[in-house]
Amino acid sequence: METERASPRFSDIDRWEPGDILDALIESQMAAVAAVRPALPAIRQAAAAMHMRLCGTGRLIYVGAGTSGRLAVQDGAELIPTFNWPQERLLLLMAGGKDALLRSAEGAEDEIDQAARLIRQHRIEAADVIIAVAASGTTPFTVACMRESKRRGAFTIGIANNRSTPLLIDADCPILLDTGPEPIAGSTRMKAGTAQRVALNLLSTLVMIRLGRVHEGLMVDVQAVNAKLVGRSQNILRRLSGRGEQELREALTRAGGNVKKAMLILQGCTPEKAAALLQEAGGRLRIALRLAGGPSEPASDIPTVDTDIASAVPDKVEKK
């Protein structure tokens, strides 16, 4: 596996000057980010299939072990405060459980039976989407979770940094991040981890945008759970509406802190009407505003599903 191969370039890195080490490491990090670009078609394809399920009642499930698992869990956990993704529709499966988030539990990645039990326990089904991440592409726990989920009809996305590995071969949509050897052989927390973080960020953000949880580049589904986020909600609503402070506060109060509902209330809707319009619009504020007769862009400018690639099970992408 390329991620395990020792690179001749770094064979005497422990003898280099600190400045040279840092230059080489930052260069390798930039190369890791660049390695994501060839995977963009696969990421787009995965996002289209995810959108088809998640606009319904499907759950989003992240699976991994070690560094890859922590990165996967981090990406999933951030969807709740950023995009108000429902807690009950998010499942984070980490080899070794919660304790493994804070300390190494390397043996847990071999627990194949535990992986299958977790998938059955949580009743993964056809409406669900699973994102399985492993730099090696062979981690037993992660591969077993993905295979059992696929057997139960879930849509599976495999993210790995080595070609022709089980995670990519068996996934409905494989995403290869070809980062090559690490500056420190086998330390996939470095290049492989950076590429995984970028790919996960791109994938989840694209999906949330397509689900209408972003409007004019703003986090209109943000959860105002602290003073900073309350202020952010007010600033978002101010930018969208141009209204005064008193009107903003009143609208947000009537909307229970929901920016989208508050925006529709400012257009003359009752809270009940605002909720109904958002439901009719599939959560998209742009469409809801048009339905309410408020300021919006033409219907032709409203983004739609990627109809060219939004099949339920897209073609395989990269498995060489």
Buried (B, 14 or more C-beta within 10 A) or exposed (E): BBBBEEBEEBEEBEEEEEEEBEEBBEEBBEBBBEBBEEBEEBBBBBBBBBBBBBBEEBBBBBBBBBBBBBBBBBBBBBBBBBBBBEEEBBBBBBBBEEEBBEEEBEEBBBBBEBBBEBBEEBEBEEBBBBBBBBBBBBBBBBBBBBBBBBEBEBBBBBBBBBBEBBBBBBBBBBBBBBBBBBBBBBBBBBBBBBBBBBBBBBBBBBBBBBBBBBBEEBBBBBBBEEEEBBEBBBEBBBEBBEBEEEBBBBBBEBBEBBBBBBBBBBBEBEBEBBBBBBEEBEBBBBBBBBBBEBEBEEEEEBEEEBEEBBEEEBEBBBBE
